[in-house]
Amino acid sequence: MSIKKQFIKSKPVCKVTFSVEAKDATAVSVVGDFNNWSAEEGVMGKLKNGTFKVTYDLNKDTSYEFKYIVDGAFVNEPEADSYIWNDFAGAENSLIML
């Protein structure tokens, strides 16, 4: 799993690419504050090498909670900027700070 951040100088956004290596998985999504925690909106495309990827344009100077859903299981990002407890989920969520 990984996160790539590309800040855009001409706009107040950052292109964030979420990647999950899951060769045996059939469905992977990223859900978070940036897509209303919607698995349908966060569907990641599967590449030939088995990596799932999706890119979002996210507002700079903002932090977002998120998780991956890999074949129905919620998974945190090991390379997240931080983790934050979420009472609704009853668990920690990954946090990305831009």
Contact map, one row per residue, 1 for C-alpha under 8 A:
11100000000000000111100000000000000000000000000000000000000000000000000000001110000000000000000000
11110000000000000111000000000000000000000000000000000000000000000000000000001110000000000000000000
11111000000000011110000000000000000000000000000000000000000000000000000000000011000000000000000000
01111100000000111100000000000000000000000000000000000000000000000000000000000000000000000000000000
00111110000001111000000000000000000000000000000000000000000000000000000000000000000000000000000000
00011111000001110000000000000000000000000000000000000000000000000000000000000000000000000000000000
00001111100011100000000000000000000000000000000000000000000000000000000000000000000000000000000000
00000111111111100000000000000000000000000000000000000000000000000000000000000000000000000000000000
00000011111100000000000000000000000000000000000000000000000000000000000000000000000000000000000000
00000001111100000000000000000000000000000000000000000000000000000000000000000000000000000000000000
00000001111110000000000000000000000000000000000000000000000000000000000000000000000000000000000000
00000001111111000000000000000000000000000000000000000000001100000000000000000000000000000000000000
00000011001111100000000000000000000000000000000000000000111100000000000000000000000000000000000000
00001111000111110000000000000000000000000000000000000000111100000000000000000000000000000000000001
00011111000011111000000000000000000000000000000000000011110000000000000000000000000000000000000000
00111100000001111100000000000000000000000000000000000011110000000000000000000000000000000000000000
00111000000000111110000000000000000000000000000000001111000000000000000000000000000000000000000000
11110000000000011111000000000100000000000000000000001110000000000000000000000000000000000000000000
11100000000000001111100000000000000000000000000000111100000000000000000000000000000000000000000000
11000000000000000111110000010000000000000000000000111000000000000000000000000000000000000000000000
10000000000000000011111000000000000000000000000001110000000000000000000000000000000000000000000000
00000000000000000001111110000000000000000000000001110000000000000000000000000000000000000000000000
00000000000000000000111110000000000000000000000011100000000000000000000000000000000000000000000000
00000000000000000000011111000000000000000000000001000000000000000000000000000000000000000000000000
00000000000000000000011111110000000000000000000000000000000000000000011000000000000000000000000000
00000000000000000000000111110000000000000000000000000000000000000000001000000000000000000000000000
00000000000000000000000011111000000000000011000000000000000000000000111000000000000000000000000000
00000000000000000001000011111100000000000011000000010000000000000001111000000000000000000000000000
00000000000000000000000000111110000000110111000000000000000000000001110000000000000000000000000000
00000000000000000100000000011111000000100111000000000000000000000111100000000000000000000000000000
00000000000000000000000000001111111111101100000000000000000000000111100000000000000000000000000000
00000000000000000000000000000111111111000000000000000000000000011110000000000000000000000000000000
00000000000000000000000000000011111110000000000000000000000000011100000000000000000000000000000000
00000000000000000000000000000011111110000000000000000000010000010000000000000000000000000000000000
00000000000000000000000000000011111111001100000000000000000000000000000000000000000000000000000000
00000000000000000000000000000011111111000000000000000000000000000000000000000000000000000000000000
00000000000000000000000000000011111111100000000000000000000000000100000000000000000000000000000000
00000000000000000000000000000011001111111100000000000000000000000000000000000000000000000000000000
00000000000000000000000000001110000011111110000000000000000000000000100000000000000000000000000000
00000000000000000000000000001000000001111110000000000000000000000000000000000000000000000000000000
00000000000000000000000000000010001001111110000000000000000000000000000000000000000000000000000000
00000000000000000000000000001110001001111111000000000100000000000000000000000000000000000000000000
00000000000000000000000000111100000000111111100000000100000000000000000000000000000000000000000000
00000000000000000000000000111100000000000111110000011100000000000000000000000000000000000000000000
00000000000000000000000000000000000000000011111000011100000000000000000000000000000000000000000000
00000000000000000000000000000000000000000001111101111000000000000000000000000000000000000000000000
00000000000000000000000000000000000000000000111111111000000000000000000000000000000000000000000000
00000000000000000000000000000000000000000000011111100000000000000000000000000000000000000000000000
00000000000000000000001000000000000000000000001111100000000000000000000000000000000000000000000000
00000000000000000000111100000000000000000000011111110000000000000000000000000000000000000000000000
00000000000000000011111000000000000000000000011111111000000000000000000000000000000000000000000000
00000000000000000011110000010000000000000001111001111100000000000000000000000000000000000000000000
00000000000000001111000000000000000000000001111000111110000000000000000000000000000000000000000000
00000000000000001110000000000000000000000111100000011111000000000000000000000000000000000000000000
00000000000000111100000000000000000000000000000000001111100000000000000000000000000000000000000000
00000000000000111000000000000000000000000000000000000111110000000000000000000000000000000000000000
00000000000011110000000000000000000000000000000000000011111000000000000000000000000000000000000000
00000000000011110000000000000000010000000000000000000001111100000000000000000000000000000000000000
00000000000111000000000000000000000000000000000000000000111111000000000000000000000000000000000001
00000000000111000000000000000000000000000000000000000000011111000000000000000000000000000000000001
00000000000000000000000000000000000000000000000000000000001111100000000000000000000000000000000011
00000000000000000000000000000000000000000000000000000000001111110000000000000000000000000000000011
00000000000000000000000000000000000000000000000000000000000011111000000000000000000000000000001111
00000000000000000000000000000001110000000000000000000000000001111100000000000000000000000000001110
00000000000000000000000000000001100000000000000000000000000000111110000000000000000100000000111100
00000000000000000000000000000111100010000000000000000000000000011111000000010000000000000000111100
00000000000000000000000000000111000000000000000000000000000000001111100001111000000000000000110000
00000000000000000000000000011110000000000000000000000000000000000111110011111000000000000000000000
00000000000000000000000000111110000000100000000000000000000000000011111111100000000000000000000000
00000000000000000000000010111000000000000000000000000000000000000001111111100000000000000000000000
00000000000000000000000011110000000000000000000000000000000000000000111110000000000000000000000000
00000000000000000000000000000000000000000000000000000000000000000000111111000000000000000000000000
00000000000000000000000000000000000000000000000000000000000000000001111111100000000000000000000000
00000000000000000000000000000000000000000000000000000000000000000011110111110000000000000000000000
00000000000000000000000000000000000000000000000000000000000000000011110011111000000000000000000000
00000000000000000000000000000000000000000000000000000000000000000111000001111101000000000000110000
11000000000000000000000000000000000000000000000000000000000000000011000000111111000000000000010000
11000000000000000000000000000000000000000000000000000000000000000000000000011111000000000000000000
11100000000000000000000000000000000000000000000000000000000000000000000000001111100000000000000000
00100000000000000000000000000000000000000000000000000000000000000000000000011111111000000000011100
00000000000000000000000000000000000000000000000000000000000000000000000000000011111000000000011110
00000000000000000000000000000000000000000000000000000000000000000000000000000001111100000000011100
00000000000000000000000000000000000000000000000000000000000000000000000000000001111110000001111000
00000000000000000000000000000000000000000000000000000000000000001000000000000000011111000001111000
00000000000000000000000000000000000000000000000000000000000000000000000000000000001111100111100000
00000000000000000000000000000000000000000000000000000000000000000000000000000000000111111111100000
00000000000000000000000000000000000000000000000000000000000000000000000000000000000011111110000000
00000000000000000000000000000000000000000000000000000000000000000000000000000000000001111100000000
00000000000000000000000000000000000000000000000000000000000000000000000000000000000001111111000000
00000000000000000000000000000000000000000000000000000000000000000000000000000000000011111111000000
00000000000000000000000000000000000000000000000000000000000000000000000000000000000011101111100000
00000000000000000000000000000000000000000000000000000000000000000000000000000000001111001111110000
00000000000000000000000000000000000000000000000000000000000000001110000000010000001111000011111000
00000000000000000000000000000000000000000000000000000000000000001110000000011001111100000001111100
00000000000000000000000000000000000000000000000000000000000000111100000000000001111100000000111110
00000000000000000000000000000000000000000000000000000000000000111100000000000001110000000000011111
00000000000000000000000000000000000000000000000000000000000011110000000000000000100000000000001111
00000000000001000000000000000000000000000000000000000000001111100000000000000000000000000000000111
